[in-house]
Amino acid sequence: MTKKHREAIQKQFTRTAEAFSKFAVRDTPEVLTEKVEFAKPQPTDLALDVACGPGAYALALAPRVKFARGIDITEEMIRRARAFQAEKQIANAAFDCGEAEALPYSDATFDLVTCQMSFHHMPKPELALGEMVRVTKPEGRIVLIDTLGPESDSKFELHNAIESTRDPSHSSALRLTTFLKMFDDCGLEILRQSLKRRQRSFNHWMLRAGLELHHKRYQETRKLLEDSIPGDKAGYSPQVQDDDIIIVHNEGMFLLGKAAKSEI
Ligand SMILES: C[S@@+](CC[C@H](N)C(=O)[O-])C[C@H]1O[C@@H](n2cnc3c(N)ncnc32)[C@H](O)[C@@H]1O
């Protein structure tokens, strides 16, 4: 990762750590439970959540595993995750500051390695996935959850332009086909796959990025989205509702295993 991109991520997520934590109800308690169940957590598992943000997923996994760690590049996110842990009085969890592309853990350390809603911030997500594979035990599981970019080229470009206008640290919402190729390249087999259409309020989504009506970037993002409505040119299936717009993020959830060497 370039120094410039690292700084863009740290600036965005330091600036928005409070808003992000407060409005992180992108995952309602029901959706968070769904994501925990999807990972098939076991009481003996050592779990790691990569790019953990304020720690919601790691702390939701903790009661179901032996120990849960989270790691994130943004110190302020780690500070929030630790505060959230203290508030919830969860003893079997810990948080580290570090990069997904260079995880500070030994090979084959974890039974369960997860990463959600973060690959779209990484210019080279294959490096992070390679690291996740490295630190996973041979019989371990990897859970990858992220928004999916549209397969159509024109929609893909506009979709990512809207995402980058909202959040300059956005890199690219990967297509399902790109994820599948990356899994194959990393020698992973898909144990389970679930594709979801997650409806969101545009205004709420903007708040999570620290943006309100009076901000220039709110106005620019909203204009791009509104212009995309005829023909759904950016793949958000947008629907105006009073002063808000209901949008859809297609989300891929993948449970992956290390393929046996002979099968690679
Ligand atoms: C959209 S937030 C998602 C946080 C959390 N996974 C969740 O779902 O609530 C993206 C997070 O990825 C982190 N991040 C981005 N690139 C990273 C990298 N290369 N290594 C570690 N963390 C990274 C950011 O600091 C931020 O906390």
PDBQT file of the ligand as one rigid body, heavy atoms in Angstrom, charges set to zero:
ROOT
HETATM    1  C1  LIG A 301     -15.666   0.320   6.480  1.00  0.00    +0.000 C 
HETATM    2  S1  LIG A 301     -14.644   0.034   7.860  1.00  0.00    +0.000 S 
HETATM    3  C2  LIG A 301     -15.200  -1.592   8.364  1.00  0.00    +0.000 C 
HETATM    4  C3  LIG A 301     -14.849  -1.902   9.785  1.00  0.00    +0.000 C 
HETATM    5  C4  LIG A 301     -15.392  -3.225  10.312  1.00  0.00    +0.000 C 
HETATM    6  N1  LIG A 301     -14.835  -4.367   9.618  1.00  0.00    +0.000 N 
HETATM    7  C5  LIG A 301     -16.904  -3.252  10.246  1.00  0.00    +0.000 C 
HETATM    8  O1  LIG A 301     -17.438  -3.975   9.411  1.00  0.00    +0.000 OA
HETATM    9  O2  LIG A 301     -17.531  -2.518  11.000  1.00  0.00    +0.000 OA
HETATM   10  C6  LIG A 301     -13.101  -0.296   7.139  1.00  0.00    +0.000 C 
HETATM   11  C7  LIG A 301     -11.977  -0.485   8.147  1.00  0.00    +0.000 C 
HETATM   12  O3  LIG A 301     -10.858  -1.030   7.453  1.00  0.00    +0.000 OA
HETATM   13  C8  LIG A 301      -9.685  -0.492   8.015  1.00  0.00    +0.000 C 
HETATM   14  N2  LIG A 301      -8.628  -0.727   7.018  1.00  0.00    +0.000 N 
HETATM   15  C9  LIG A 301      -8.595  -0.274   5.749  1.00  0.00    +0.000 A 
HETATM   16  N3  LIG A 301      -7.506  -0.731   5.125  1.00  0.00    +0.000 NA
HETATM   17  C10 LIG A 301      -6.836  -1.496   6.015  1.00  0.00    +0.000 A 
HETATM   18  C11 LIG A 301      -5.633  -2.260   5.938  1.00  0.00    +0.000 A 
HETATM   19  N4  LIG A 301      -4.920  -2.312   4.828  1.00  0.00    +0.000 N 
HETATM   20  N5  LIG A 301      -5.246  -2.952   7.034  1.00  0.00    +0.000 NA
HETATM   21  C12 LIG A 301      -5.980  -2.916   8.177  1.00  0.00    +0.000 A 
HETATM   22  N6  LIG A 301      -7.112  -2.195   8.303  1.00  0.00    +0.000 NA
HETATM   23  C13 LIG A 301      -7.547  -1.511   7.227  1.00  0.00    +0.000 A 
HETATM   24  C14 LIG A 301     -10.056   0.956   8.297  1.00  0.00    +0.000 C 
HETATM   25  O4  LIG A 301      -9.190   1.546   9.238  1.00  0.00    +0.000 OA
HETATM   26  C15 LIG A 301     -11.484   0.800   8.813  1.00  0.00    +0.000 C 
HETATM   27  O5  LIG A 301     -11.531   0.640  10.200  1.00  0.00    +0.000 OA
ENDROOT
TORSDOF 0
